[in-house]
Amino acid sequence: MQNFEKRRDRYNAFASFENPLVNLSFQLEVPDFRPFCKQNGLPTFHFFLYHVLHAIKGIENFMYRVHKGEVIRIEDFWASYTVLNQDKNLNFARFVMTEDLKEFVARSVAASQEAEASTKLINTSEALSEYDQRRNVHITCMPWLNLSAIEHPIYEHKSYDIPSLAWGRYSPPRDDGKLTMTMAVQAHHGFVDGYHVHLLAESIGARIAQTMAS
């Protein structure tokens, strides 16, 4: 928490706001991983999710939470995201993260299938302990839309400390081998600045490039 203490005064300032959240939408540019996924039998969404979540985990500012009135740094978090169930209603997939890409994809696919098959809303945070509720990152993907911005439903802005990410449709293939999409990142401004969102974007692209080169 030594790094947090360097910005505690910033946290205290933004924590006094009725709405302390920063929400940035931007064009994310990464290597076009779709041919790589096709060659290796990897579903593109789950491949991309792996790199997004591990990039988040690698940036300390996205790991700060508020627990029992004090700022803590979580060590890990659930992998979770929204899906459409068989009735075309919202549901939640959730599973335990892993560093192994193929195992991550297998767990993610299984969690997605479970959520899609359930007519009831599952994997909500109600059954979790107060601490485990903090071990989360909210993820949603809307591949039907050229996303430009999003406003997430929030029970209470002032106490909201969990990062939320959303992205939309991928761009068509480009001659330079790049892929773009609009990504929206929302986080507590006491923890995260625009610079940290920049670091996240850079890390996602670098991680994808490293995987494709290995």
PyMOL commands that set and color helices and strands:
alter all, ss='L'
color gray80, all
select helices_A, chain A and resi 2-5+8-15+34-40+44-57+60-63+101-117+130-134+157-159+194-213
alter helices_A, ss='H'
color red, helices_A
select strands_A, chain A and resi 21-31+64-67+70-73+79-84+90-95+138-141+164-167+178-188
alter strands_A, ss='S'
color yellow, strands_A
deselect
rebuild
show_as cartoon
